[in-house]
Amino acid sequence: MPESALAGIRVVEVGNFMAAPFCTLQLADLGAEVVKIENPDGGDQVRTTAPFLQGESSNFIRLNRNKRSLALDLKSPRGKDVFRKLIENSDVLVENLRPGTMADLELDYPRLSRLNPRLIYVAASGWGQDGPYAQRPGLDIMAQGMSGLMSITGEEGGKAPVKVGVPLTDLTCALYGALAALAALRVREKTGRGQFIDVCLFEAGVSLAVWEAGRYFATGEVPKPLGSAHQNSAPYQATVTVLDGGGNTVTTFISDEQGNFRVPLAPGTYTLRPESPARYPRASTRSVVVAPRAFTRVDIVYDSGRR
């Protein structure tokens, strides 16, 4: 069996909840040895979250598979000594504590890099390690709001901002941290030295507005919620239709070069009749194509493949 990509790489995690654990989870799945440092008084707070499987938090299990756990009191002299010895023989450290906490513990990057110049230090936070928001609490819902993601999520004309269903900025920040750590490992092969990496939830959220930023800087148009519709392509959305005289179903229509439409999640193929909106000039009639109930039974021909 071939060796894992990160075999021989040791990662130390000092984290709670989502960003640091999900970051090191990626590295663990790639074969790194991950040692998770936990407070002896209860450990990672996710351990207390329901639902539970045989007494263990299911959420904790999902975020911390393929890791080892070491209970250390980083405020005690002995705990700090053990931590420093561990760092001397490690490649990557990932933490998502409040900015400044590791410095208060005398375990920040400048100090640790003197012990191990090859150390790659990934710091994940809500708003970054410096700046006016650095010391503020940084939760996913805050970052989604400040980054603008909530302003473009939800149904068109909706009355309130809507959060993306998953903790998107937490997860994206974690993925950026893992990606940066891999890049730093590659650089270390050339330079022999590690580096400090600063990733945060807010910047992760801002980075995802690729389509919306492109439209704004090209047209000055402020993005708005579009439900499940696409800002350019149409039709490209979830809609309700009737199949073979049966019940309702939710489907997604995607256009191809011929102007026909496919439903990739259904066994059959749906195509619009020639008189349907697909025959109209696309850009000028987008609002017609994405209008609610734009596709009715008379607009859709269902080909089940049966002959």
C-alpha positions as CSV (number, residue, x, y, z in Angstrom):
1,M,0.0,0.0,0.0
2,P,1.5,3.4,-1.0
3,E,2.6,5.7,1.8
4,S,0.2,8.5,2.8
5,A,1.0,12.0,1.4
6,L,1.9,13.5,4.8
7,A,3.4,10.4,6.4
8,G,6.2,11.5,8.8
9,I,4.6,14.9,9.4
10,R,3.6,15.7,13.0
11,V,0.9,18.3,13.6
12,V,0.0,19.8,17.0
13,E,-3.4,21.3,17.5
14,V,-4.5,23.7,20.2
15,G,-8.1,24.3,19.3
16,N,-11.8,24.3,20.2
17,F,-15.0,24.0,18.2
18,M,-14.4,24.2,14.4
19,A,-11.6,26.1,12.6
20,A,-8.5,24.5,14.1
21,P,-10.0,21.0,14.5
22,F,-11.3,20.9,10.9
23,C,-8.0,22.2,9.6
24,T,-6.0,19.5,11.3
25,L,-8.6,16.9,10.3
26,Q,-7.6,17.6,6.6
27,L,-4.0,17.0,7.5
28,A,-4.8,13.9,9.5
29,D,-6.8,12.4,6.6
30,L,-3.7,13.0,4.4
31,G,-1.6,10.9,6.7
32,A,-0.1,13.4,9.2
33,E,0.2,12.4,12.9
34,V,-2.0,14.9,14.7
35,V,-1.7,15.4,18.5
36,K,-4.6,17.4,19.9
37,I,-3.8,19.3,23.0
38,E,-6.8,19.6,25.4
39,N,-7.5,21.2,28.7
40,P,-7.5,18.6,31.4
41,D,-10.7,20.2,32.7
42,G,-13.2,18.9,30.1
43,G,-11.2,19.2,26.9
44,D,-12.5,20.6,23.6
45,Q,-15.9,22.1,24.3
46,V,-17.4,20.2,21.4
47,R,-17.1,17.1,23.5
48,T,-20.2,18.3,25.4
49,T,-22.4,18.8,22.4
50,A,-25.3,16.5,21.4
51,P,-26.1,14.1,19.8
52,F,-24.0,11.4,21.5
53,L,-22.9,7.9,20.3
54,Q,-22.1,5.6,23.2
55,G,-21.4,8.5,25.4
56,E,-19.2,10.4,22.9
57,S,-20.2,13.5,21.1
58,S,-21.0,12.6,17.5
59,N,-19.8,16.1,16.4
60,F,-16.5,15.7,18.2
61,I,-15.9,12.3,16.5
62,R,-16.5,13.8,13.1
63,L,-14.1,16.7,13.7
64,N,-11.3,14.7,15.4
65,R,-11.0,11.4,13.7
66,N,-7.4,10.1,13.1
67,K,-6.0,12.2,15.9
68,R,-4.3,11.5,19.3
69,S,-5.3,13.5,22.3
70,L,-3.0,14.8,25.1
71,A,-4.4,16.6,28.2
72,L,-2.1,19.4,29.1
73,D,-2.5,22.5,31.4
74,L,-0.7,25.1,29.3
75,K,-0.9,27.6,32.2
76,S,1.3,25.4,34.4
77,P,5.1,25.3,34.2
78,R,5.1,21.6,33.7
79,G,2.5,21.7,31.0
80,K,4.4,24.3,29.1
81,D,7.6,22.3,29.4
82,V,5.9,19.2,27.9
83,F,4.3,21.4,25.2
84,R,7.7,22.9,24.2
85,K,9.3,19.5,24.0
86,L,6.5,18.3,21.8
87,I,7.0,21.4,19.5
88,E,10.7,20.7,19.2
89,N,9.9,17.6,17.2
90,S,6.8,18.8,15.3
91,D,6.3,20.3,11.9
92,V,3.0,22.2,12.2
93,L,1.1,23.9,15.0
94,V,-2.5,24.9,14.4
95,E,-4.4,27.0,17.0
96,N,-7.7,29.0,17.0
97,L,-7.5,30.7,20.4
98,R,-8.2,34.4,20.9
99,P,-5.4,36.4,19.3
100,G,-2.8,37.1,22.0
101,T,-3.6,34.1,24.1
102,M,-0.6,32.0,23.0
103,A,1.6,35.1,23.7
104,D,0.1,35.4,27.2
105,L,1.1,31.7,27.7
106,E,4.6,32.4,26.3
107,L,3.9,29.9,23.6
108,D,3.6,32.2,20.6
109,Y,5.4,31.9,17.2
110,P,8.4,34.1,18.0
111,R,9.2,32.0,21.1
112,L,8.4,28.6,19.6
113,S,10.3,29.3,16.3
114,R,13.4,29.8,18.4
115,L,13.0,26.3,19.7
116,N,12.2,24.9,16.3
117,P,13.0,27.2,13.3
118,R,11.3,24.7,11.0
119,L,7.9,25.1,12.7
120,I,5.0,26.1,10.6
121,Y,2.5,28.0,12.8
122,V,-1.1,28.4,11.7
123,A,-3.3,30.8,13.7
124,A,-7.0,30.8,12.9
125,S,-9.3,33.5,14.3
126,G,-12.5,35.4,13.6
127,W,-11.0,38.7,12.3
128,G,-7.3,38.2,12.0
129,Q,-4.4,38.6,14.4
130,D,-4.3,42.4,14.4
131,G,-6.6,45.3,13.5
132,P,-9.5,46.9,15.3
133,Y,-11.7,43.7,15.4
134,A,-8.9,41.3,16.5
135,Q,-10.0,41.0,20.1
136,R,-13.8,40.7,19.3
137,P,-15.6,37.4,19.5
138,G,-15.5,35.8,16.1
139,L,-18.4,33.4,15.4
140,D,-19.4,32.0,12.0
141,I,-22.7,33.9,11.9
142,M,-20.8,37.2,12.6
143,A,-18.3,36.5,9.8
144,Q,-21.1,35.6,7.4
145,G,-22.9,38.8,8.1
146,M,-19.8,41.1,8.0
147,S,-18.4,39.4,4.8
148,G,-21.7,40.0,3.0
149,L,-22.6,36.3,2.5
150,M,-25.9,36.7,4.4
151,S,-26.9,39.7,2.2
152,I,-27.0,37.5,-0.9
153,T,-28.5,34.4,0.8
154,G,-32.2,33.7,0.9
155,E,-35.2,34.2,-1.4
156,E,-35.4,37.3,-3.6
157,G,-37.3,40.0,-1.7
158,G,-36.8,38.3,1.6
159,K,-37.3,40.4,4.7
160,A,-34.3,39.2,6.7
161,P,-30.7,38.2,6.1
162,V,-30.2,34.4,5.9
163,K,-27.2,32.4,7.2
164,V,-25.8,29.7,5.0
165,G,-26.9,26.4,6.5
166,V,-23.4,25.1,7.3
167,P,-20.8,27.1,9.3
168,L,-19.3,28.2,6.0
169,T,-16.7,30.7,7.1
170,D,-15.4,28.3,9.8
171,L,-15.0,25.5,7.4
172,T,-13.5,27.7,4.6
173,C,-11.0,29.3,7.0
174,A,-9.9,25.8,8.1
175,L,-9.4,24.7,4.5
176,Y,-7.4,27.8,3.7
177,G,-5.3,27.0,6.8
178,A,-4.6,23.5,5.6
179,L,-3.8,24.6,2.1
180,A,-1.4,27.3,3.5
181,A,0.3,24.7,5.7
182,L,0.9,22.4,2.8
183,A,2.4,25.3,0.8
184,A,4.6,26.2,3.8
185,L,5.8,22.6,4.0
186,R,6.8,22.9,0.3
187,V,8.6,26.2,0.9
188,R,10.4,24.7,3.9
189,E,11.9,22.0,1.6
190,K,13.7,24.8,-0.1
191,T,14.5,27.2,2.7
192,G,14.7,24.9,5.8
193,R,12.6,27.3,7.7
194,G,9.0,27.5,8.9
195,Q,6.7,30.5,8.9
196,F,3.7,32.1,10.5
197,I,0.3,31.8,8.8
198,D,-2.7,34.1,9.7
199,V,-6.2,32.9,8.5
200,C,-9.6,34.2,9.7
201,L,-13.3,33.6,9.2
202,F,-14.0,37.1,7.9
203,E,-11.5,37.0,5.1
204,A,-12.6,33.4,4.2
205,G,-16.1,34.7,3.8
206,V,-15.1,37.7,1.7
207,S,-13.0,35.4,-0.6
208,L,-16.1,33.4,-1.6
209,A,-18.0,36.3,-3.3
210,V,-16.3,35.6,-6.6
211,W,-19.3,36.0,-8.9
212,E,-20.7,38.9,-6.9
213,A,-17.5,40.9,-6.7
214,G,-17.1,40.4,-10.5
215,R,-20.5,41.8,-11.2
216,Y,-20.1,44.7,-8.7
217,F,-16.7,45.9,-10.0
218,A,-18.0,45.6,-13.6
219,T,-21.4,47.2,-13.3
220,G,-21.6,48.8,-9.8
221,E,-24.7,46.7,-9.1
222,V,-25.0,45.6,-5.4
223,P,-25.6,41.9,-5.2
224,K,-28.9,40.7,-3.7
225,P,-30.5,37.4,-2.8
226,L,-31.7,35.3,-5.7
227,G,-33.0,32.2,-3.9
228,S,-31.6,29.2,-5.7
229,A,-31.2,31.0,-9.0
230,H,-27.9,31.9,-10.7
231,Q,-27.0,35.5,-11.3
232,N,-26.1,34.9,-14.9
233,S,-27.4,31.5,-16.2
234,A,-31.1,30.9,-16.5
235,P,-32.9,28.7,-15.9
236,Y,-30.6,27.4,-13.2
237,Q,-32.6,26.9,-10.0
238,A,-34.7,24.6,-7.9
239,T,-38.3,24.6,-9.0
240,V,-41.4,22.5,-8.5
241,T,-42.9,20.6,-11.4
242,V,-45.2,17.6,-12.1
243,L,-43.9,14.3,-13.5
244,D,-45.9,11.8,-15.5
245,G,-49.1,13.0,-13.7
246,G,-47.5,12.1,-10.3
247,G,-46.7,14.2,-7.3
248,N,-44.5,17.3,-7.0
249,T,-40.7,17.1,-7.1
250,V,-37.9,19.6,-6.7
251,T,-35.5,19.7,-9.7
252,T,-32.7,21.8,-11.0
253,F,-32.5,22.9,-14.6
254,I,-29.2,23.4,-16.3
255,S,-28.8,24.6,-19.9
256,D,-26.6,23.2,-22.6
257,E,-25.4,24.6,-25.9
258,Q,-28.6,23.5,-27.8
259,G,-30.9,25.5,-25.4
260,N,-32.3,22.3,-24.0
261,F,-32.5,21.6,-20.3
262,R,-31.4,18.6,-18.2
263,V,-32.2,17.4,-14.7
264,P,-29.1,15.6,-13.5
265,L,-30.6,14.3,-10.3
266,A,-33.5,12.6,-12.0
267,P,-33.5,9.3,-14.1
268,G,-35.2,10.9,-17.1
269,T,-34.6,14.0,-19.2
270,Y,-36.6,17.2,-19.3
271,T,-36.6,19.5,-22.3
272,L,-38.5,22.7,-22.7
273,R,-41.0,23.0,-25.6
274,P,-39.9,25.3,-28.5
275,E,-42.4,28.0,-27.3
276,S,-41.0,28.1,-23.8
277,P,-38.7,30.8,-22.5
278,A,-35.6,29.0,-23.6
279,R,-36.3,30.3,-27.1
280,Y,-36.1,33.9,-26.0
281,P,-32.9,36.0,-25.9
282,R,-31.2,34.9,-22.7
283,A,-30.0,38.1,-21.1
284,S,-33.0,40.2,-21.9
285,T,-35.5,37.7,-20.5
286,R,-33.7,36.3,-17.5
287,S,-36.4,37.7,-15.2
288,V,-39.0,35.8,-17.1
289,V,-37.0,32.6,-17.1
290,V,-36.3,32.6,-13.3
291,A,-39.8,33.8,-12.3
292,P,-41.6,31.6,-9.8
293,R,-43.7,28.9,-11.4
294,A,-42.1,29.7,-14.8
295,F,-42.0,26.0,-15.6
296,T,-45.4,24.3,-15.6
297,R,-46.5,21.0,-16.9
298,V,-47.2,22.4,-20.4
299,D,-43.7,23.8,-20.6
300,I,-42.0,20.5,-19.9
301,V,-41.7,17.3,-21.9
302,Y,-40.7,14.3,-19.9
303,D,-38.7,11.6,-21.6
304,S,-38.4,8.6,-19.2
305,G,-36.4,6.6,-21.7
306,R,-39.2,4.0,-21.9
307,R,-40.3,2.9,-25.4
